[in-house]
Amino acid sequence: MDPINVELLKAAIKELNSAGTTIIFSSHRLEHIEELCNKVGILNNGKLVSYGHLSEVKSKSKYQHIIIESDEDFSYLKNMNGVEHIEIYNNTVSLKVHDEHTSKLIFSEISQKDFVKRFQIIEPTIQDIFIELVGEKAGESIE
């Protein structure tokens, strides 16, 4: 559908749901699932691999994502235990870390610097969770 009709469909779904109608919505457009649904089920090869309220499913992620904006060079963080992946572009560092403990260590490390403009822990998207679960079940590591 074109963008105007997508917005009309989303508005109709929200209106029906507000009126108490239960809607089963299936899509590969995971940003729509995240916007329209309060419960989500993720299937892989016809098998349910995760189900629950949106926040529950997201909380099961093995990873946290961190964004740091600074003129400082934080490329050395890639060597820190618990850092799974790092991307650096312009003055932004994006990190995928294993757990909250690693996030706290990174925050402690960078908070000693003078020119950090932003430190943000980003909640994983349903797309992130899908890739994590389905890639894992398929025996793949998707980066």
C-alpha positions in Angstrom: 0.0 0.0 0.0 1.0 3.6 -0.5 1.9 5.7 2.6 -1.5 7.4 2.7 -3.5 4.2 2.7 -1.1 2.7 5.3 -1.9 5.6 7.6 -5.7 5.2 6.9 -5.5 1.4 7.7 -3.5 2.1 10.9 -6.1 4.7 12.0 -8.9 2.2 11.3 -7.2 -0.5 13.3 -6.5 1.8 16.3 -10.2 3.0 16.2 -11.5 -0.6 16.2 -9.1 -1.6 19.0 -10.2 1.5 21.1 -13.8 0.3 20.8 -12.8 -3.0 22.4 -12.3 -5.1 19.2 -9.6 -7.8 19.4 -7.5 -7.7 16.2 -5.1 -10.4 15.0 -2.6 -8.6 12.9 0.2 -10.4 10.9 2.9 -8.5 9.1 6.6 -8.6 8.2 6.5 -4.8 8.6 7.7 -5.1 12.2 7.5 -1.3 12.8 3.7 -1.6 12.3 3.5 -4.5 14.7 5.4 -2.4 17.3 3.1 0.6 16.7 -0.2 -1.2 16.6 0.0 -4.2 18.9 0.2 -4.7 22.6 0.9 -8.4 22.4 3.2 -10.0 20.0 4.1 -13.5 18.8 7.2 -14.3 16.8 7.1 -17.4 14.6 10.0 -19.3 13.1 9.2 -22.1 10.6 5.7 -22.2 11.9 6.7 -22.5 15.6 6.1 -19.9 18.2 9.5 -18.8 19.6 8.3 -15.8 21.6 5.0 -14.5 22.9 3.8 -11.9 25.3 3.2 -8.2 25.9 5.4 -6.1 23.7 7.5 -5.0 26.8 7.9 -8.6 27.9 9.2 -9.8 24.6 11.6 -6.9 24.4 12.9 -7.5 27.9 14.0 -11.0 26.9 16.6 -9.6 24.5 20.2 -10.7 25.3 21.5 -7.4 24.3 21.4 -3.7 25.0 22.1 -1.0 22.5 24.0 2.1 23.5 24.4 5.4 21.6 27.2 7.8 22.6 27.7 11.2 20.9 31.0 12.8 21.5 34.0 14.3 19.8 36.1 11.9 21.8 37.5 8.7 20.3 35.7 5.8 21.9 36.9 3.2 19.5 38.8 1.5 22.3 35.5 0.4 23.8 35.4 -2.4 21.2 38.0 -4.2 23.4 35.8 -4.1 26.5 34.4 -7.4 27.8 30.7 -7.6 26.9 30.8 -5.5 23.8 29.4 -7.5 21.0 29.5 -5.0 18.2 30.5 -1.4 17.6 29.9 1.1 14.8 31.4 4.5 14.6 30.2 7.2 12.3 30.9 10.9 12.5 30.7 11.7 16.2 28.4 8.9 17.1 29.3 5.5 18.6 26.7 2.7 18.5 27.4 -0.3 20.7 25.6 -3.7 21.1 26.5 -5.0 24.5 25.6 -8.2 26.4 24.0 -6.9 29.5 23.2 -4.1 31.9 26.5 -4.6 33.8 28.5 -3.8 30.6 26.3 -0.7 30.0 27.1 0.5 33.5 30.8 -0.1 33.0 30.7 1.9 29.8 28.8 4.7 31.4 31.3 4.8 34.3 34.1 4.9 31.8 32.7 7.7 29.5 31.3 9.8 32.3 34.9 10.7 33.2 35.3 12.4 29.8 34.5 16.1 29.3 32.8 16.2 26.0 30.1 13.5 26.0 26.9 15.0 24.4 24.7 12.0 24.8 24.7 8.6 26.4 21.5 6.6 25.7 20.5 3.0 26.2 18.1 2.2 23.4 15.3 -0.3 23.9 15.5 -3.1 21.2 12.9 -3.0 18.5 10.8 -5.9 17.6 12.9 -6.2 14.4 16.0 -6.5 16.6 14.3 -9.2 18.7 13.1 -11.1 15.6 16.6 -11.1 14.1 18.1 -12.2 17.4 15.5 -15.1 17.8 15.1 -16.3 14.3 18.8 -15.9 13.4 19.7 -17.9 16.6 17.2 -20.6 15.8 18.5 -20.9 12.2 22.0 -21.4 13.6 23.1 -18.0 12.2 24.6 -15.0 13.7 23.1 -12.0 12.0 24.9 -8.7 12.5 
